[in-house]
């Protein structure tokens, strides 16, 4: 998945319209790890 798509996925998970394009400077692996961490944290709250 391209970086742009990963940033869009993060925006979807967080349900925000905030500009997160600055995350594109991260490596793809870092973005994937961030998504995994966010999902894990959200799942803990359910």
C-alpha positions in Angstrom: 0.0 0.0 0.0 1.3 3.4 -0.9 2.2 6.0 1.8 -0.7 8.2 0.8 -3.2 5.4 1.2 -1.7 4.6 4.7 -2.1 8.2 5.8 -5.7 8.1 4.5 -6.3 4.9 6.5 -5.0 6.5 9.6 -7.5 9.4 9.1 -10.3 6.9 8.6 -9.4 5.0 11.8 -9.2 8.3 13.8 -12.3 9.6 12.1 -10.8 13.0 11.5 -10.4 15.5 8.7 -7.2 17.0 10.1 -4.4 17.2 7.6 -2.1 14.4 8.5 0.0 14.5 5.3 3.1 15.3 7.4 3.1 11.6 8.3 4.2 10.9 4.7 7.8 11.7 5.8 7.7 8.4 7.8 8.9 5.2 6.2 6.2 2.9 5.0 7.0 0.4 7.7 6.6 3.1 10.3 3.2 4.1 9.0 2.1 0.5 9.1 3.3 0.1 12.7 1.5 3.3 13.6 -1.8 2.0 12.1 -1.3 -1.3 14.0 -0.7 0.6 17.3 -3.8 2.8 16.8 -6.0 -0.2 16.0 -4.7 -2.1 19.0 -5.4 0.9 21.3 -8.9 1.4 19.9 -9.6 -2.3 20.3 -8.6 -2.1 24.0 -11.3 0.5 24.7 -14.1 -1.7 23.3 
